[in-house]
Amino acid sequence: MKKVLVAFFLAIIMILVPVSANAVTVDIKNHPVFNAYNEDAPELFITSDSHSDLERYIDNNYANEPQADAILNSIFSYDSENDFFLADEDILIDSVEEYGYYHVIPDNDLNNVQSKSELNGLIYQYWDFSDYPFGDLINEILEKVKLRLGWIYELYYKGGGLVNNGVTIARQFIDNIQSLEIAIVVAALVNVLITIPIYYFSQSIKALFNLDLGGFSATIAEFTGIFTEDLQTLIANIIAIFELLPEIFQPIIDFANEIQVFVDWIRSEPWNAPITITGNVLSLLFLAYPDAEVSSRGESDITDANGNFEFTVYPTGDSEDSLPANSWYGLHLCQITISKDGEVIKTTPKVLSYVFSGGTIDYTIIVPKSKSLDRGNNLLFNEWVNNLLLRLSILFPNLFVKLRKA
């Protein structure tokens, strides 16, 4: 009976392991018709302050590891025009896969295990976090970009939490339980869960930011459809069977219930969650810019005495400016417009204004003194002064703190 149960579980688990979708995709990025459109293709970025935080984090935690600096420098490049550090999404995701904590045990190795010591060796080979010293750095980097990633980041974060708990349980059972078959079932279940943060997070981000919209849609459809439904079936069977077994299996039942919570979160459709628009508006001298109207996607707020604003906008499933168009799952264009006395003063660049549902755009906006953007050389001069002051504020932060408080 035991062998039948194990075979049943392993068969389901093998079905669950995701494979690349066969959907036909269009290489939009290199299509000549879309050259002009590509100028507004989304960029993932962090502020100069966030980049400085990461440099300090490396100094404090990886002082003797030059590779940590190399990882950071390979992911981010400085954009002097906007005073941001732009991320190379492919390198970021490759770094998550290479240096992150969660590594999948090859199916053949797991299926051919003959002893508990052999299984234990595989678990420590692939799941011993101490073997991945840059995992904390990768998580720190993801924390800096998570606001724009919204529900996609939550997918990674929640999946990673399940993996951590699953690894602990798998190790306990290998040490404490006599049944090799049951230990393999638990390890195989955790191995499937690792594909959640690694496969779906990485494939969806790579596809979307490379404008492989068909590939993105296929990956998300697989995740929200086939994988989630099969995972739901597997969890229901685990709970039903192990509830009939001795009390020692309660940790597995509890873990299965944790996974059920994750499935319920997916079924709540987090890609429908609202987007937060927040930040502050400052003049060229870093003084608060009150009573300006800040708007995005039909919603707006008025800056307070300190120039601060915050409001909520809502993604839609039928918007042509979403990426992919008419999709809830992907990036939504949330350009921010600043107006004063009915005249537009500034609009954020499209490439820096995309965000996933459930995410946040937190923007500090420096506006010129003139009411209109249509001022020729005056505008160019104002923007030049703007960029100069931003750089000086990084070099002499205490001086500019005093200016803002004056």
Secondary structure, DSSP 8 states (H G I E B T S, - for coil): -HHHHHHHHHHHHHHHS----------GGG-GGGHHHHTT----EEEHHHHHHHHHHHHHH-TT-HHHHHHHHHHEEEETTTTEEEE-HHHHHHHHHHHSS-----HHHHHT--SHHHHHHHHHHHH-GGG-TTHHHHHHHHHHHHHHHHHHHHHHHHHHHHHHHHHHHHHHHHHH-S-HHHHHHHHHHHHHHHHIIIIIHHHHHHHHHTT-HHHHHHHHHHIIIIIHHHHHHHHHHHHHHHTTS-GGGHHHHHHHHHHHHHHHHHHT-GGG--EEEEEEEE-TTS-B-TT-EEEETTEEEE--TTSEEEEEE---TT-TTSBSTT-SSSEEE---EEEETTEEEEE--GGG-EEETT-EEEEEEE--SSS-S--THHHHHHHHHHHHHHHHHHH-HHHHHHHHH-
